[in-house]
Amino acid sequence: MYLDLNRTLTENDKIIIDEHISIIINELLSETKKLDPKEIEYNRINKENILKLFSCPIFVEEIPNEYCSSYCCKHKPWFLVTTNKGIIKIGWRKRVINIDWTGSTIKETAHTLFPNEDVTRGEYFIHAWSLEKAKEYIDKLLA
């Protein structure tokens, strides 16, 4: 099917078309990944492993990945885990697990709680390089 614009394409038209093509390709790749049985199993195991980090979560909400919206990780969710100290947001970035307690009643900063950890830390977040480290950090947060 062709669309007659009754004019030649401008450079701006070409930019808009390229942007839309990129969006369509990204969505098609994302949907393909989302339906891949290996990815479905990976996500099931990932959720299981993340939730095992918490001794007694009260409520868990799955949220979109806040690190990456590209097709490769768009379908890999993060989680809001409600604990007895409030909400902890957790999810994989590329190679680290982001743990954010901004939504909790925990007022100690990452630098106070984890002074000797040589990882990325913000005021109320820390990156864990493994599930074991994530468990260690969460146990300390919820102690």
Backbone as CSV, one residue per row, in Angstrom:
resi,resn,N_x,N_y,N_z,CA_x,CA_y,CA_z,C_x,C_y,C_z
1,MET,0.848,-1.170,0.000,0.000,0.000,0.000,0.898,1.239,0.000
2,TYR,0.530,2.200,-0.791,1.292,3.436,-0.891,0.427,4.610,-0.482
3,LEU,1.071,5.621,0.040,0.384,6.833,0.442,0.944,7.986,-0.377
4,ASP,0.079,8.654,-1.097,0.508,9.783,-1.920,0.404,11.061,-1.097
5,LEU,1.527,11.678,-0.821,1.545,12.918,-0.040,1.405,14.161,-0.915
6,ASN,1.438,13.952,-2.214,1.398,15.066,-3.162,2.544,16.049,-2.941
7,ARG,3.645,15.563,-2.416,4.841,16.383,-2.234,6.019,15.453,-1.982
8,THR,7.208,15.970,-2.092,8.392,15.170,-1.779,8.611,15.188,-0.272
9,LEU,9.279,14.165,0.201,9.564,14.080,1.641,10.613,15.110,2.031
10,THR,10.380,15.734,3.168,11.368,16.670,3.706,12.337,15.887,4.584
11,GLU,13.403,16.525,4.991,14.347,15.886,5.915,13.644,15.562,7.232
12,ASN,12.773,16.433,7.683,12.018,16.198,8.917,11.119,14.964,8.766
13,ASP,10.462,14.812,7.604,9.649,13.620,7.338,10.490,12.358,7.480
14,LYS,11.690,12.392,6.904,12.571,11.224,6.928,12.987,10.881,8.364
15,ILE,13.242,11.909,9.149,13.602,11.683,10.559,12.433,11.047,11.299
16,ILE,11.239,11.569,11.098,10.041,11.033,11.764,9.806,9.584,11.338
17,ILE,9.941,9.307,10.052,9.751,7.940,9.542,10.780,7.000,10.173
18,ASP,12.036,7.415,10.221,13.085,6.580,10.834,12.775,6.303,12.299
19,GLU,12.311,7.323,13.037,11.981,7.142,14.454,10.852,6.131,14.616
20,HIS,9.832,6.230,13.780,8.705,5.303,13.877,9.097,3.886,13.476
21,ILE,9.940,3.763,12.492,10.427,2.437,12.106,11.203,1.813,13.264
22,SER,12.022,2.606,13.931,12.782,2.099,15.087,11.846,1.632,16.197
23,ILE,10.799,2.397,16.443,9.825,2.022,17.478,9.146,0.705,17.108
24,ILE,8.728,0.581,15.868,8.047,-0.637,15.417,8.980,-1.844,15.532
25,ILE,10.207,-1.699,15.093,11.177,-2.808,15.178,11.416,-3.186,16.640
26,ASN,11.593,-2.190,17.507,11.810,-2.445,18.930,10.620,-3.195,19.540
27,GLU,9.407,-2.797,19.193,8.217,-3.460,19.722,8.096,-4.894,19.210
28,LEU,8.403,-5.112,17.931,8.362,-6.473,17.381,9.396,-7.371,18.060
29,LEU,10.602,-6.856,18.234,11.644,-7.643,18.912,11.258,-7.911,20.359
30,SER,10.693,-6.921,21.021,10.274,-7.071,22.410,9.192,-8.143,22.540
31,GLU,8.214,-8.084,21.665,7.124,-9.067,21.709,7.654,-10.471,21.425
32,THR,8.592,-10.583,20.508,9.211,-11.878,20.205,9.921,-12.422,21.436
33,LYS,10.698,-11.552,22.120,11.401,-11.971,23.343,10.408,-12.389,24.413
34,LYS,9.347,-11.594,24.572,8.353,-11.843,25.613,7.696,-13.209,25.445
35,LEU,7.525,-13.657,24.214,6.857,-14.926,23.934,7.808,-16.115,23.863
36,ASP,9.103,-15.861,23.957,10.110,-16.917,23.888,10.043,-17.777,25.157
37,PRO,9.835,-19.090,25.007,9.740,-19.965,26.189,10.950,-19.874,27.115
38,LYS,12.143,-19.692,26.545,13.343,-19.558,27.385,13.271,-18.295,28.238
39,GLU,12.795,-17.209,27.653,12.657,-15.950,28.393,11.579,-16.054,29.468
40,ILE,10.498,-16.733,29.151,9.414,-16.927,30.127,9.954,-17.683,31.341
41,GLU,10.720,-18.740,31.071,11.296,-19.534,32.168,12.325,-18.715,32.947
42,TYR,13.166,-17.960,32.226,14.151,-17.099,32.882,13.449,-16.130,33.824
43,ASN,12.385,-15.490,33.365,11.667,-14.512,34.186,11.001,-15.156,35.392
44,ARG,10.495,-16.373,35.224,9.890,-17.093,36.354,10.943,-17.362,37.429
45,ILE,12.094,-17.859,36.996,13.180,-18.164,37.937,13.713,-16.875,38.555
46,ASN,13.862,-15.834,37.760,14.348,-14.559,38.272,13.429,-14.025,39.366
47,LYS,12.132,-14.039,39.128,11.174,-13.556,40.139,11.288,-14.380,41.409
48,GLU,11.361,-15.686,41.241,11.510,-16.600,42.374,12.770,-16.246,43.186
49,ASN,13.895,-16.061,42.492,15.160,-15.745,43.161,15.117,-14.396,43.861
50,ILE,14.523,-13.400,43.216,14.418,-12.069,43.827,13.568,-12.140,45.090
51,LEU,12.446,-12.829,45.015,11.544,-12.883,46.174,12.122,-13.701,47.324
52,LYS,13.014,-14.648,47.026,13.685,-15.413,48.082,14.611,-14.529,48.920
53,LEU,14.961,-13.364,48.397,15.844,-12.457,49.135,15.155,-11.854,50.351
54,PHE,13.843,-11.893,50.362,13.056,-11.297,51.446,12.472,-12.395,52.306
55,SER,12.728,-12.328,53.628,12.259,-13.391,54.515,10.734,-13.421,54.609
56,CYS,10.090,-12.279,54.616,8.620,-12.296,54.688,8.023,-11.055,54.015
57,PRO,7.998,-11.064,52.692,7.369,-9.935,52.005,5.868,-9.918,52.282
58,ILE,5.310,-8.732,52.397,3.883,-8.587,52.660,3.104,-8.551,51.348
59,PHE,3.664,-7.859,50.378,3.009,-7.703,49.078,4.081,-7.463,48.028
60,VAL,3.874,-7.980,46.823,4.832,-7.802,45.736,4.087,-7.305,44.499
61,GLU,4.587,-6.219,43.930,4.010,-5.688,42.703,5.083,-5.706,41.617
62,GLU,4.742,-6.266,40.474,5.652,-6.289,39.335,5.502,-4.958,38.597
63,ILE,6.650,-4.327,38.291,6.630,-3.051,37.575,7.550,-3.136,36.357
64,PRO,7.380,-2.234,35.398,8.276,-2.249,34.238,9.725,-2.008,34.653
65,ASN,10.625,-2.580,33.892,12.060,-2.397,34.115,12.383,-0.910,34.047
66,GLU,12.976,-0.370,35.102,13.273,1.064,35.156,14.668,1.406,34.651
67,TYR,15.414,0.405,34.275,16.753,0.669,33.774,16.771,0.773,32.262
68,CYS,16.047,-0.114,31.621,16.160,-0.223,30.171,14.781,-0.454,29.565
69,SER,14.475,0.289,28.521,13.208,0.074,27.823,13.427,-0.549,26.450
70,SER,14.653,-0.942,26.158,14.963,-1.590,24.887,14.363,-2.994,24.876
71,TYR,14.182,-3.549,23.697,13.557,-4.859,23.566,14.267,-5.935,24.381
72,CYS,15.578,-5.797,24.581,16.340,-6.860,25.237,15.987,-7.014,26.713
73,CYS,15.511,-5.954,27.357,15.201,-6.082,28.782,13.869,-5.456,29.164
74,LYS,13.145,-4.938,28.195,11.865,-4.288,28.466,10.909,-5.223,29.202
75,HIS,10.945,-6.496,28.878,10.025,-7.473,29.456,10.564,-8.112,30.743
76,LYS,11.739,-7.672,31.198,12.303,-8.211,32.439,11.917,-7.266,33.568
77,PRO,10.905,-7.630,34.327,10.338,-6.687,35.285,11.206,-6.444,36.516
78,TRP,10.880,-5.346,37.170,11.376,-5.043,38.500,10.216,-5.294,39.451
79,PHE,10.499,-5.170,40.751,9.468,-5.462,41.739,9.456,-4.404,42.836
80,LEU,8.256,-4.086,43.290,8.079,-3.284,44.499,7.683,-4.283,45.578
81,VAL,8.561,-4.463,46.540,8.315,-5.437,47.598,7.978,-4.678,48.871
82,THR,6.752,-4.867,49.335,6.333,-4.232,50.583,6.809,-5.108,51.739
83,THR,7.537,-4.477,52.656,8.082,-5.174,53.826,7.539,-4.493,55.085
84,ASN,7.953,-4.975,56.230,7.536,-4.340,57.480,8.175,-2.961,57.668
85,LYS,9.098,-2.592,56.792,9.721,-1.267,56.843,9.365,-0.424,55.619
86,GLY,8.376,-0.863,54.876,7.961,-0.114,53.697,8.359,-0.795,52.405
87,ILE,8.359,-0.008,51.351,8.571,-0.562,50.009,10.043,-0.514,49.609
88,ILE,10.516,-1.639,49.107,11.856,-1.723,48.521,11.681,-2.067,47.044
89,LYS,12.258,-1.233,46.199,12.227,-1.474,44.749,13.480,-2.246,44.389
90,ILE,13.294,-3.317,43.610,14.428,-4.163,43.275,14.300,-4.712,41.857
91,GLY,15.428,-4.755,41.159,15.417,-5.322,39.820,16.809,-5.321,39.214
92,TRP,16.962,-6.180,38.217,18.248,-6.293,37.537,18.456,-5.134,36.586
93,ARG,19.652,-4.579,36.635,20.121,-3.713,35.565,20.824,-4.665,34.609
94,LYS,21.934,-4.306,34.012,22.617,-5.269,33.133,23.227,-6.403,33.948
95,ARG,24.156,-6.065,34.817,24.872,-7.092,35.576,24.743,-6.920,37.086
96,VAL,23.983,-5.955,37.515,23.823,-5.720,38.957,22.341,-5.651,39.306
97,ILE,22.075,-5.898,40.573,20.713,-5.788,41.084,20.606,-4.438,41.789
98,ASN,19.678,-3.631,41.341,19.434,-2.330,41.953,18.475,-2.522,43.127
99,ILE,18.877,-2.062,44.303,18.043,-2.148,45.504,17.832,-0.720,45.991
100,ASP,16.574,-0.282,46.015,16.241,1.105,46.332,15.212,1.128,47.460
101,TRP,15.542,1.777,48.564,14.633,1.829,49.710,14.077,3.242,49.942
102,THR,14.022,4.051,48.891,13.458,5.399,48.989,12.037,5.363,49.533
103,GLY,11.260,4.366,49.152,9.859,4.275,49.571,9.652,3.581,50.900
104,SER,10.689,3.488,51.687,10.571,2.798,52.978,10.745,3.788,54.129
105,THR,10.654,3.263,55.334,10.901,4.084,56.523,12.367,4.036,56.946
106,ILE,13.195,3.346,56.185,14.624,3.250,56.480,15.268,4.580,56.118
107,LYS,15.828,5.261,57.096,16.369,6.598,56.859,17.893,6.626,56.730
108,GLU,18.557,5.517,57.056,20.003,5.463,56.889,20.339,5.410,55.410
109,THR,21.400,6.099,55.049,21.826,6.122,53.652,22.697,4.900,53.344
110,ALA,22.911,4.689,52.065,23.760,3.568,51.639,25.174,3.727,52.166
111,HIS,25.674,4.949,52.212,27.043,5.178,52.700,27.156,4.894,54.196
112,THR,26.090,5.128,54.935,26.086,4.833,56.375,25.949,3.334,56.617
113,LEU,25.013,2.720,55.905,24.741,1.292,56.109,25.823,0.377,55.545
114,PHE,26.400,0.793,54.418,27.361,-0.065,53.708,28.652,0.701,53.429
115,PRO,29.344,1.158,54.476,30.493,2.037,54.280,31.677,1.385,53.561
116,ASN,31.813,0.088,53.660,32.984,-0.585,53.086,32.702,-1.286,51.762
117,GLU,31.521,-1.089,51.219,31.168,-1.742,49.955,31.669,-0.908,48.784
118,ASP,32.410,-1.538,47.913,32.965,-0.859,46.743,32.052,-1.097,45.540
119,VAL,30.833,-0.567,45.645,29.828,-0.686,44.583,29.162,0.675,44.416
120,THR,28.376,0.804,43.378,27.629,2.043,43.186,26.599,2.178,44.297
121,ARG,26.613,3.337,44.943,25.661,3.629,46.013,25.152,5.048,45.819
122,GLY,23.875,5.216,46.042,23.286,6.550,46.063,22.835,6.811,47.481
123,GLU,22.018,7.819,47.655,21.567,8.105,49.010,20.774,6.926,49.580
124,TYR,19.799,6.444,48.807,18.952,5.351,49.287,18.894,4.186,48.292
125,PHE,20.013,3.900,47.648,20.074,2.719,46.796,21.501,2.187,46.779
126,ILE,21.589,0.908,46.439,22.883,0.245,46.305,22.758,-0.796,45.203
127,HIS,23.869,-1.091,44.537,23.905,-2.129,43.510,24.595,-3.364,44.070
128,ALA,23.960,-4.503,43.885,24.528,-5.781,44.323,24.992,-6.552,43.092
129,TRP,26.200,-7.114,43.177,26.770,-7.851,42.041,26.355,-9.311,42.001
130,SER,25.557,-9.752,42.980,25.097,-11.145,42.980,23.854,-11.247,43.856
131,LEU,23.166,-12.354,43.728,22.009,-12.595,44.598,22.448,-12.707,46.058
132,GLU,23.633,-13.289,46.277,24.137,-13.433,47.651,24.366,-12.058,48.284
133,LYS,24.974,-11.148,47.535,25.205,-9.788,48.054,23.883,-9.064,48.250
134,ALA,22.952,-9.255,47.327,21.635,-8.624,47.457,20.956,-9.097,48.744
135,LYS,21.060,-10.383,49.033,20.481,-10.932,50.272,21.131,-10.287,51.489
136,GLU,22.440,-10.161,51.458,23.183,-9.535,52.550,22.698,-8.095,52.765
137,TYR,22.553,-7.338,51.676,22.125,-5.948,51.784,20.680,-5.839,52.304
138,ILE,19.812,-6.681,51.784,18.415,-6.631,52.199,18.272,-7.039,53.662
139,ASP,19.011,-8.053,54.085,18.971,-8.461,55.500,19.387,-7.310,56.404
140,LYS,20.410,-6.575,55.991,20.870,-5.436,56.790,19.825,-4.318,56.785
141,LEU,19.208,-4.078,55.644,18.175,-3.043,55.561,16.996,-3.361,56.458
142,LEU,16.625,-4.618,56.525,15.422,-5.001,57.260,15.686,-5.437,58.694
143,ALA,16.954,-5.382,59.130,17.296,-5.800,60.505,16.710,-4.835,61.528
